[in-house]
Amino acid sequence: MSEVEWRGRTVPVKIDKARIFLLGLADNEAAIAQASNEETKEHLYETLLAECRDTIQAVREELKAEVKQRERGSEESGKVSNMQFLHSYLTYIKLCTLVKRNESMAHTLQAKLKEPQTDEKRGPRPQDLIRLYDIILQSLAELSSLQGLEDDHIFQKEVSLKTLVYKAYRCFFIAQSYVLVKKWSEALVLYERVLKYAKEVQSKAKGFNNSLKDLPDVQELIAGVSAEKYSLQAAAILDENAEVLTQPQVKDVMPLCDRLDLFHLDSTLVGKQPNLVHFPPDFQPIPCKPLFFDLALNHVAFPPLDDKVEQKGKGGLTGYFKNMFGFGS
């Protein structure tokens, strides 16, 4: 193989590693399609992706040398060279293979999700499928930004349409995860969004029948969403009735000593902690020791001291000095 044609452009293949990879690509894809079980298919996908990464690395090394040579010369830098376009083609193969591998894993998990679950082994959950569809959407976002395909409107429309399909499936399994935790209103809103994505795909997919033949069936998804919506509404009603029936009864906290004149069967009386009396007992007011106030002091008459006050005043100034120096004693 000396050249390859893709998206209306013929590109020469001068790198031996890329030539060998492209020659064996059809055989690898045929082997994947004929795989007997999912484990073998997964192994073949991983082998193909590893070879594709090695080939892209070899082309990238040649591309670096070409960029340096172009910087030295006076060639136009805006035009996509053959080596850059070959790099985009190999990246396209890698991303498409990654999408197919994750889609195959998603189909396997969907089949296991419908099987009855046992307590011995934890089965797949909707969160596992959400993660796979996240990787698919990331790969499609990288596809839309491939160098040399920015102006290819047909290619961009195909990628955007595929993105809508996988967004619908991702949204469907997000709704399933909300159903598991009994968030009925959130799940119902997400189911409506799935229908919106699916109808948008149907309206835009009229001219892309050949390029979208490998995508999951959107009509099947719409039928599944309709069935899930009815199941969700029934489960929400049953859950609401169950909550009403299982409301906790108000427990009679009155001890036996306060309801001796009433009889009803109380299983707690024969249990380990029978409710017989208030324990610890409530506080009760008790009389305190009396307080005495000295009210008689207001009615006591003290003896007159006028005579003593007068004797003290008769000494005058002389008596004052005598008393001060001790002569009057």
Sequence and secondary structure as in RCSB ss.txt:
>XXXX:A:sequence
MSEVEWRGRTVPVKIDKARIFLLGLADNEAAIAQASNEETKEHLYETLLAECRDTIQAVREELKAEVKQRERGSE
ESGKVSNMQFLHSYLTYIKLCTLVKRNESMAHTLQAKLKEPQTDEKRGPRPQDLIRLYDIILQSLAELSSLQGLE
DDHIFQKEVSLKTLVYKAYRCFFIAQSYVLVKKWSEALVLYERVLKYAKEVQSKAKGFNNSLKDLPDVQELIAGV
SAEKYSLQAAAILDENAEVLTQPQVKDVMPLCDRLDLFHLDSTLVGKQPNLVHFPPDFQPIPCKPLFFDLALNHV
AFPPLDDKVEQKGKGGLTGYFKNMFGFGS
>XXXX:A:secstr
  EEEETTEEEE   HHHHHHHHHHHHHHHHHHT SSHHHHHHHHHHHHHHHHHHHHHHHHHHHHHHHHHHHS  
 SSS  HHHHHHHHHHHHHHHHHHHHHHHHHHHHHHHHTS   SSS    HHHHHHHHHHHHHHHHHHHT TT T
T HHHHHHHHHHHHHHHHHHHHHHHHHHHHTT HHHHHHHHHHHHHHHHHHHHH TT TTTTTTS  HHHHHHHH
HHHHHHHHHHHHHHHHHHHHT         GGG TT     GGGGSSS   S SS               GGGG 
     HHHHHHHHHTHHHHHHHHHHTTT 
